[in-house]
Amino acid sequence: MSKYLKFDTPAVKHAGDLCSMFKLKNHGLRDLDKVFWNLPSAALYEEASFRGEGNMVYGGPFLVNTGKWTARAANDKYVVQEDSTVDKIWWGEYNRPMSPEKFSNINTRLLAYLQGEELFVQDCYVGADENYRMPIRIITDTAWQSLFARNMFISPKTQSELKAFVPEFTLIASPSFKADPIIDGTRSETCLALNFAEKTALVMGTKYAGEIKKSMFTVMNFLKPLENVMAMHCSANVGKEKNDAALFFGLSGTGKTTLSADPKRNLIGDDEHGWSDEGVFNFENGCYAKVIRLSAEAEPEIFDCTRRFGTILENVVYDPASRRIDLDDESLTENTRASYPLDFIPNAVPEKRVDSHPENVIFLTCDATGVLPPIARLDMDHAMYHFISGYTSKIAGTEIGLGIEPEIAFSACFGAPFMVHHPFFYAKLLRQKMEKHNSRCWLVNTGWVGGKFGVGKRISIRHTRNMLNAALEGKLDNVEYRTDPLFGFECPVTCPDVPQDVLEPSNAWGNKEEYRSKYDALASLYIENFKQYLKGVTDDVIAAGPKRYRDIK
């Protein structure tokens, strides 16, 4: 900016005070105007405000509008196909191959584009367990995205640590740089490219900050399982007295963040974790919560974060005169977001890790058809079947191209866009750890009851919390169960503090035949989706799949 305006920006005099000896020239970045190294939150606020990147709103959050890109560009992710990846990557829809030559060309064009620019650097770690953490460098051309990186990843504690910092993986984010499909061979102007040989990630042509965190999550998903660490798209919490960890798998919009932020339990993290032989640890330093229609009554801890200095709000509508935000306004996107440090949550685990192993593993699914039971207990074969299937409904706004109505989807491992190995690789590792530590597994439906989206209504979060609490506290261990006729899993007949009618989804349907037809159709979708995984799956896991009504004797 200083090359356009002939006066200093707020942090210019301190831009290099916290710099590493491992300079940006090591990444091919040369002839830069100014580099702002590891600025703290307050300085990044000043820089972002000065540069007109956003606005401060009531309570202190920094609010930004990401423009065209308000969600993940899942179809624009590429992985460089080279010796270290060619036989390990799950190539396909979410891992499109890119040649080393094409990556080199687009990276060269990006480096040339950034010459003469001002850049921001955050040196940090991904992974709260020092035995498995990875030092990373996030380079951005905007101050607010540098603040996002500071929120979401773990900063070194001392100046000497920063000075000696050498990253193992580097991400460069430049929203203003647009890929050229003709020159670069990309699908669009947006490009998310991972090169494991060069240990470099590029995020180009999108302002949506979630691409930064998800790119690094994808990197961890590739590397950590090779060290026998299960990389998981899940939230995690732990009991305050029993030290009993719980994992909550699910795609965006299924309730991972909301349900794990339980005042009765301590929060380990809301989105991305590793499960090692020593316990569970957060990959991140912060939370990236969906905040559309957030209420102080239902989600007080997260709601409070939308009124705190240090929080970044993405695409939340506000009144310019009063600077008051409107969390109910979806005119920009359904996928409004808040990024904030984990320690903003009062009951968060300070270390972001625990040395205990999960007693309960919960698969969260948002069933837009309104037929799945609100909670079911899974044996190990059922657990593997549902983990590999990853059934859910994509909620409006969480990916580019989604409309208002939820889209039924199967997302392997409850996070297919971020999984780099084949789903079997993750499923086997998860089973190994669950069996070793006697983890119980539950399928919890946070979607609709009484009909599909637009006809029925969303399951009460109060009922969902009560069912989860009962499962985590062992109150469902000795109740009566019924066997589901199609899916074969066990559903509790009663649950403390939950009306008995709620536990049987057909009760909410006025037309029982329509319910049976929709449930049978869902079973058919499961069966059809799983055909792609039949090769190499054990017979026991295949047998754990659903049946059709016509096949029940």
MOSULKA-V795022 format. One record per backbone hydrogen bond with DSSP energy under -0.5 kcal/mol. NH is the residue of the N-H (numbers start at 0). CO is the residue of the C=O. Records with the same first field share a line. If there is no record, write none. Layout:
NH = CO ; CO
This chain:
3 = 0
4 = 0
5 = 3
6 = 4
11 = 8
13 = 10
14 = 11
16 = 13
18 = 15
20 = 162
21 = 164
22 = 20
25 = 22
26 = 23
27 = 24
28 = 23
29 = 27
32 = 116
33 = 116
35 = 118
36 = 14 ; 34
37 = 35 ; 120
43 = 39
44 = 40
45 = 41
46 = 42
47 = 43
48 = 44
49 = 45
50 = 46
51 = 48
52 = 47
53 = 47
54 = 62
56 = 60
57 = 322
59 = 56
61 = 310
62 = 54 ; 60
63 = 312
65 = 63
68 = 65
69 = 67
71 = 397
73 = 71
75 = 72
76 = 73
77 = 191
78 = 95
79 = 193
80 = 97
81 = 79
84 = 81
85 = 81
87 = 84
88 = 84
89 = 419
90 = 88
91 = 94
95 = 76
97 = 78
102 = 98
103 = 99
104 = 100
105 = 101
106 = 102
107 = 103
108 = 104
109 = 105
110 = 106
111 = 107
112 = 108
113 = 109
114 = 111
115 = 30
116 = 113
118 = 33
119 = 139
120 = 35
121 = 137
123 = 121 ; 135
124 = 153
125 = 133
126 = 124 ; 282
127 = 281
129 = 127
131 = 128
132 = 128
133 = 125
135 = 123
136 = 168
137 = 121
138 = 136 ; 170
139 = 119 ; 137
140 = 172
145 = 141
146 = 142
147 = 143
148 = 144
149 = 145
150 = 146
151 = 147
152 = 148
153 = 124
154 = 152
155 = 122
161 = 157
162 = 158
163 = 159
164 = 161
167 = 134
168 = 134
169 = 198
170 = 136
171 = 200
172 = 138 ; 170
173 = 171 ; 202
176 = 173
177 = 175
178 = 176 ; 188
180 = 178
183 = 179
184 = 179 ; 180
187 = 189
190 = 203
191 = 75
192 = 190 ; 201
193 = 77
194 = 199
195 = 193
198 = 194
199 = 194
200 = 169
201 = 192
202 = 171
203 = 190
204 = 173 ; 176
210 = 207
211 = 208
212 = 208
213 = 209
214 = 210
215 = 211
216 = 212
217 = 213
218 = 214
219 = 215
220 = 216
221 = 217 ; 218
222 = 218
223 = 219
225 = 222
226 = 223
227 = 224
228 = 223
229 = 227 ; 274
230 = 228
231 = 272
233 = 231 ; 270
234 = 247
235 = 268
236 = 245
237 = 265
238 = 243
239 = 263
242 = 238
244 = 242 ; 356
245 = 236
246 = 359
247 = 234
248 = 361
249 = 232
253 = 250
258 = 254
259 = 255
260 = 256
261 = 259
262 = 260
264 = 261
265 = 237
266 = 346
267 = 235
268 = 235
272 = 231
273 = 280
274 = 229
275 = 273 ; 278
279 = 353 ; 355
280 = 273
281 = 351
282 = 271
283 = 271
284 = 151
285 = 151
286 = 339
288 = 337
290 = 335
291 = 335
292 = 326
293 = 290
298 = 294
302 = 298
303 = 299
304 = 300 ; 301
305 = 301 ; 302
306 = 303
307 = 304
309 = 59
310 = 307
311 = 338
312 = 61 ; 310
313 = 311 ; 336
314 = 63 ; 312
316 = 325
318 = 323
319 = 317
322 = 318
325 = 316
326 = 324
328 = 325
329 = 327
335 = 333
336 = 313
337 = 288
338 = 311
339 = 286 ; 337
341 = 284
343 = 340
344 = 341
345 = 343
347 = 344
348 = 266
349 = 347
351 = 348
353 = 279
358 = 244
359 = 244
360 = 439
361 = 246
362 = 441
363 = 248 ; 361
364 = 362 ; 443
366 = 364
367 = 365
369 = 366
375 = 442
376 = 489
377 = 440
382 = 378
383 = 379
384 = 380
385 = 381
386 = 382
387 = 383
388 = 384
389 = 385
391 = 408
393 = 406
394 = 251
397 = 394
399 = 71
401 = 398
406 = 393
407 = 405
408 = 391
410 = 389 ; 408
411 = 409
412 = 386
413 = 410
414 = 411
417 = 414
418 = 414 ; 415
424 = 421
425 = 421
426 = 422
427 = 423
428 = 424
429 = 425
430 = 426
431 = 427
432 = 428
433 = 429
434 = 430
435 = 431
436 = 432
437 = 434
438 = 433
439 = 358
440 = 377
441 = 360
442 = 375
443 = 362 ; 441
444 = 373
445 = 364 ; 443
446 = 364
447 = 366
448 = 456
449 = 369
452 = 367
454 = 451
455 = 451
456 = 448
458 = 446
463 = 459
464 = 460
465 = 461
466 = 462
467 = 463
468 = 464
469 = 465
470 = 466
471 = 467
472 = 468
473 = 470
474 = 469
475 = 469
476 = 473
481 = 490
483 = 481 ; 488
487 = 483
489 = 376
490 = 481
492 = 479
493 = 479
494 = 497
497 = 494
501 = 498
502 = 498 ; 499
503 = 500
504 = 502
506 = 503
507 = 504
508 = 505
511 = 509
514 = 510
515 = 511
516 = 512
517 = 513
518 = 514
519 = 515
520 = 516
521 = 517
522 = 518
523 = 519
524 = 520
525 = 521
526 = 522
527 = 523
528 = 524
529 = 525
530 = 526 ; 527
531 = 528
532 = 529
533 = 530
536 = 533
541 = 537
542 = 538
543 = 539 ; 540
544 = 541
546 = 485
550 = 547
551 = 547 ; 548
552 = 550
